[in-house]
Amino acid sequence: MSARFTFTVDHMIGREELELVVTYSVTPGRGETPPAYSHGGLPAEPDEVELVSITHNGQPITLADDEADALFAIAMEHAGDDWAEEVAAAEEYRAELRADDRMMERWERGL
């Protein structure tokens, strides 16, 4: 499962400071898989962060590699917290669904 996130940053391009909107995706890695009947074990895979788009005033913008690398580093800094918030929100949503299900069951039983 991957998720997309967005942040805004003021970034110097040449001699001009531009407000850029950066969209990136995070795909969580997985731990090492122990040996099983069908395979001898699988190595761990790290989390993956990928820049999806960079825009200025709603228009896509192409950056030099070093500028894109700087924005990628910022995305990496945001990724852990953004992913944790996404997981927490999903867990909260599942808890609310379970509570709603329990309430409906009690209502249907007339309790």
C-alpha angles and dihedrals in degrees: 000000000000131000135202124229135182134208134175122226137175104231132181114235109182104317095331127089111218132186105235129190110213122196118193138169130225123204113185117230125225135235125252114291115223120230116286136180092272099044143015094244133290128245122243118268120216125230113274124221120186132180108235102180143347118203138178118198088350094303124112113251129200117218135194114259094256092051092048089048090054091052090045089055089053090049089052089053091052096041100080096050094041092050092047090052090049092051092046092050091049091050091048090051092051090049090052090050091051090049090049091049092051091048091051091048091052091047092050090050090050096243 
